[in-house]
Amino acid sequence: MKSKKIFQPRSSGAPRGERRPAMSRRRFVTGGIASITLTGLAPLLAPSRVLGGEGAPSNTLAIAAVGCGGMGRKYLDGCNAERIVALCDLDHDFVARRGVWDKFPKAVRYHDFREMFDKEAKNFDALILATPNHTHAIILMAALQLKKHIYCAKPATHTVAEARRVRAAVLAAKGIVTKTSVQASGTDAARSTSEILMAGTLGPIREVHIWCSHPIYPCSLVRPADTQTPPRDMNWDLWIGPAPFRPFNSAYHPEIWRPWWDFGDGTVGDMASHTFHMFFKELQLGAPARIYGCGSTRCETYLQHLQTPECQGGANIVTWEFPARGALPPLKVHWYDGGIKPLPPEGVPPEALMRSDGIFFVGEKGVMQTGYYGSSRPMLLAPKEKFQGFQPPPKTLVRCPESNHYTEWTAACKTGAQTVCPLEFGCELAEMALLGALALRTETPLEWDAAAMRVTNDAEANLYLDPPYRAGWKL
């Protein structure tokens, strides 16, 4: 039996009275604004424009971007040797202030990514995605449907369920090259850390301690009570997208949405992938059995501390407990942000602790410290006498210097090569980080059943694993 067509009004700027069917499966629906049908658009896996000679105009990649004023502008700068043909952002004034329009004057400008996909699908090969976390999954799935190569901000998705669905879709896609925005994922320092772990130099790893100087935005906030006017010519309803509706307020936009659980995933969601990539596979992490966390509170008056359940605290601690994995012993991964740091492991002098950001790997045979972003060479610190004159293991992992992070993706789009941090791996990193964010949000030690995608000891926590989208939206 054929399903009924659902009609909704077209977005502002379209001819009045024009209506289009909402999207289901190969269509997607958005609240109060018409969907753009994606069926019938031919995929461009190897268009003639990218098959020309080296350095020729036809050898450049045609790129579109959604989210251009924040991190997106940096991604675009990294790909500026290619042809930037279309740019989409909901706040054109903000993008203009960042100078993006001036850098790419030939790119066609859009407010609505659906309109851009509808009109430009035949004109671009690859997509840069740099919107707030809560809209990643919907845009990613639409881009995969169009068979576009993808560069995506991390975390790849906003929820655990989205991470699993997007990962499955990426693995099922053919001829698509993806990359997650983990800029240090292929640096020599990060790869050297991975190789030392793989070589067993430290013996079985029992503890990992990660400390991060972020957040770099206001935290421990309560939801604003006042309603402000959105920026000129901005569709705030579309910015909210699938999240619960909140009236516009400068506490959310521009760029400071990350600590709000409705739109972001806190500092652990925002930053943890920058470290997890160095040891997730090497230590065979898989799924944790237990996750717990705590964050700072907001002091309103003397002896009155206010909980902020809709926003992360300014300083946070998360622990993931992993059971034994084959021959590997149980492991705890500890996260600290907002200026909190771990105590130096036994045998490590306090002055050796990296000041702003870093990682300790504590093994049965020794302790190693490396830079948070994988940008500092790993240092074997204890026992000191054992590691004097240490020779690092052979370089067996592929390197991608941070200076080539973006060009590695664009080159791979042309050749079909695998990138060092593809989106399916980014989804695995995201799931671990998002479970940490969930522990902070619920302030409950969570018992995790990965196979069932279920928290077994907290019904409330399960509500955040796959929350319903706002009316009119679906994945």
Long-range contacts (C-beta under 8 A, 24 or more apart in sequence): 8-32, 8-33, 8-34, 8-35, 8-472, 9-33, 9-34, 10-34, 11-111, 11-112, 11-114, 11-115, 11-235, 11-238, 12-235, 13-111, 24-474, 26-145, 28-114, 28-138, 28-141, 28-142, 28-473, 28-474, 28-475, 29-472, 29-473, 29-474, 30-114, 30-238, 30-241, 30-472, 30-473, 31-237, 31-240, 31-241, 31-470, 31-471, 31-472, 31-473, 32-237, 32-472, 33-112, 33-114, 33-235, 33-237, 33-238, 34-114, 35-114, 36-114, 36-115, 36-117, 36-118, 37-118, 38-117, 38-118, 38-121, 38-142, 38-145, 38-146, 41-121, 41-122, 41-146, 42-122, 43-146, 43-147, 43-175, 44-122, 44-124, 44-125, 44-147, 44-148, 45-147, 45-175, 46-175, 47-125, 49-125, 50-125, 50-413, 50-414, 59-414, 61-125, 61-126, 61-149, 61-410, 61-413, 61-414, 62-123, 62-124, 62-125, 62-126, 63-124, 63-125, 63-126, 63-127, 63-128, 63-410, 64-88, 64-116, 64-120, 64-123, 64-124, 64-126, 64-127, 64-128, 64-148, 65-127, 65-128, 65-129, 65-130, 66-113, 66-116, 66-127, 66-128, 66-129, 66-130, 66-131, 66-139, 67-128, 67-129, 67-130, 67-131, 67-132, 67-153, 68-95, 68-98, 68-100, 68-130, 69-94, 69-95, 69-97, 69-98, 69-100, 69-254, 69-255, 70-130, 70-254, 70-255, 71-130, 71-153, 71-181, 72-100, 72-128, 72-130, 72-131, 72-153, 73-98, 73-99, 73-100, 73-103, 75-128, 75-130, 75-151, 75-153, 75-181, 75-406, 76-100, 76-103, 76-104, 76-128, 77-103, 78-405, 78-406, 78-407, 79-128, 79-151, 79-406, 79-407, 79-409, 79-410, 80-104, 81-407, 81-410, 82-410, 85-120, 85-123, 85-124, 86-110, 86-116, 86-120, 86-123, 86-124, 88-112, 88-113, 88-116, 90-234, 90-235, 90-238, 90-239, 91-231, 91-234, 91-253, 91-254, 92-233, 92-234, 93-231, 93-232, 93-233, 93-234, 94-231, 94-254, 111-233, 111-234, 111-235, 111-238, 112-235, 112-238, 113-139, 113-142, 114-142, 117-142, 117-143, 117-146, 121-146, 124-148, 125-149, 125-413, 126-150, 126-151, 126-177, 126-410, 126-413, 127-151, 129-153, 130-181, 132-239, 132-257, 132-258, 132-263, 132-264, 133-157, 133-158, 133-258, 133-263, 133-264, 133-265, 133-269, 134-158, 134-241, 134-242, 134-243, 134-262, 134-263, 134-264, 135-241, 135-242, 136-162, 136-166, 137-162, 137-165, 137-166, 137-475, 138-241, 138-242, 138-473, 138-475, 140-166, 140-169, 140-423, 141-165, 141-166, 141-169, 141-475, 144-169, 144-170, 144-173, 144-176, 147-173, 147-175, 147-176, 148-176, 149-176, 149-177, 149-178, 149-409, 149-413, 150-176, 150-177, 150-178, 150-179, 150-423, 151-178, 151-179, 151-181, 151-406, 151-409, 152-178, 152-179, 152-180, 152-181, 152-423, 152-426, 153-181, 154-180, 154-181, 154-182, 154-270, 154-273, 154-274, 154-426, 154-429, 154-430, 155-265, 155-269, 155-270, 155-273, 155-426, 155-429, 155-430, 155-433, 155-434, 156-180, 156-423, 156-426, 156-427, 156-429, 156-430, 157-427, 157-430, 157-434, 158-263, 158-264, 158-265, 158-434, 159-434, 159-464, 159-465, 159-466, 159-467, 160-431, 160-434, 160-435, 160-438, 160-453, 160-465, 160-466, 161-453, 161-465, 161-466, 162-466, 162-475, 163-427, 163-428, 163-430, 163-431, 163-434, 164-427, 164-431, 164-453, 165-475, 166-423, 166-427, 167-423, 167-424, 167-427, 167-428, 170-422, 170-423, 170-424, 170-427, 171-424, 175-416, 177-409, 177-412, 177-413, 177-416, 177-417, 177-418, 177-419, 177-422, 178-419, 178-422, 178-423, 178-424, 178-426, 179-408, 179-409, 179-412, 179-419, 179-420, 179-421, 179-422, 179-423, 180-273, 180-421, 180-422, 180-423, 180-425, 180-426, 180-429, 182-273, 182-274, 182-277, 182-421, 182-426, 182-429, 183-274, 183-373, 183-402, 183-405, 184-274, 184-277, 184-373, 184-374, 184-375, 184-402, 185-277, 185-374, 185-400, 185-405, 185-420, 185-421, 186-398, 186-399, 186-400, 186-401, 186-405, 186-408, 186-420, 186-421, 187-374, 187-375, 187-399, 187-400, 187-401, 187-402, 188-395, 188-399, 188-401, 189-370, 189-371, 189-374, 189-375, 189-376, 189-377, 189-378, 190-277, 190-278, 190-370, 190-373, 190-374, 190-375, 191-374, 191-395, 191-397, 191-398, 191-399, 192-377, 192-378, 192-392, 192-395, 193-278, 193-279, 193-368, 193-370, 193-374, 193-378, 194-278, 194-279, 194-282, 194-397, 195-392, 195-393, 195-394, 195-395, 195-396, 195-397, 196-368, 196-378, 196-380, 196-392, 196-393, 197-278, 197-279, 197-282, 197-283, 197-361, 198-282, 198-393, 198-396, 199-393, 201-363, 201-365, 201-366, 201-368, 201-380, 201-390, 201-393, 202-361, 202-362, 202-363, 202-364, 202-365, 202-366, 202-367, 202-368, 202-380, 203-363, 203-364, 203-365, 203-366, 204-328, 204-329, 204-363, 204-364, 205-279, 205-283, 205-328, 205-331, 205-361, 205-362, 205-363, 206-329, 206-330, 206-331, 206-332, 206-362, 206-363, 206-364, 207-331, 207-332, 207-333, 207-334, 207-345, 207-360, 207-361, 207-362, 208-279, 208-283, 208-331, 208-332, 208-333, 208-334, 208-359, 208-360, 208-361, 208-362, 209-334, 209-336, 209-342, 209-345, 209-359, 209-360, 209-362, 210-272, 210-275, 210-333, 210-334, 210-335, 210-336, 210-358, 210-359, 210-372, 211-335, 211-336, 211-337, 211-340, 211-341, 211-342, 211-354, 211-357, 211-358, 211-359, 211-372, 212-267, 212-271, 212-272, 212-335, 212-336, 212-337, 212-357, 212-372, 213-337, 213-339, 213-356, 213-357, 214-267, 214-270, 214-271, 214-337, 214-338, 215-258, 215-259, 215-266, 215-267, 215-270, 215-312, 215-314, 215-337, 215-338, 217-255, 217-256, 217-258, 217-259, 218-251, 218-256, 218-259, 219-259, 219-296, 219-308, 219-311, 219-312, 219-313, 219-314, 219-338, 220-295, 220-296, 220-297, 220-298, 220-306, 220-308, 220-311, 220-312, 220-313, 220-314, 221-251, 221-259, 221-260, 221-298, 221-308, 221-310, 221-311, 222-298, 222-306, 222-308, 222-310, 222-311, 223-310, 223-311, 224-249, 224-251, 240-470, 241-470, 241-473, 242-469, 242-470, 242-473, 243-470, 244-470, 245-470, 259-311, 259-312, 260-310, 260-311, 261-310, 261-311, 261-312, 261-437, 261-441, 261-464, 262-310, 265-433, 265-434, 265-437, 266-312, 266-316, 266-437, 266-440, 266-441, 267-312, 267-316, 267-337, 267-338, 268-293, 268-316, 268-318, 268-335, 268-337, 268-433, 268-436, 268-437, 268-440, 269-430, 269-433, 269-434, 269-436, 269-437, 271-337, 272-335, 272-429, 272-432, 272-433, 272-436, 273-426, 273-429, 273-430, 273-433, 274-372, 274-373, 274-374, 275-359, 275-372, 275-373, 275-374, 276-429, 276-432, 276-433, 277-374, 277-421, 277-425, 277-429, 278-359, 278-370, 278-374, 279-361, 280-428, 280-429, 280-432, 283-325, 283-328, 283-331, 284-325, 284-326, 284-328, 285-322, 285-325, 285-331, 285-333, 285-432, 286-322, 286-325, 286-450, 287-322, 287-448, 287-450, 288-320, 288-321, 288-322, 288-333, 288-432, 288-435, 288-448, 289-321, 289-322, 289-323, 289-447, 289-448, 290-320, 290-321, 290-445, 290-446, 290-447, 290-448, 291-318, 291-319, 291-320, 291-321, 291-435, 291-436, 291-438, 291-439, 291-445, 291-446, 291-448, 292-318, 292-319, 292-439, 292-444, 292-445, 292-446, 293-317, 293-318, 293-319, 293-335, 293-436, 293-439, 293-440, 293-443, 294-440, 294-443, 295-440, 295-443, 296-338, 309-441, 312-437, 312-440, 312-441, 313-338, 313-440, 314-338, 315-339, 315-340, 316-340, 316-440, 318-436, 318-439, 318-440, 320-432, 320-435, 320-436, 335-436, 345-382, 346-382, 347-381, 347-382, 347-383, 347-384, 348-381, 348-382, 352-379, 352-381, 375-402, 438-464, 438-465
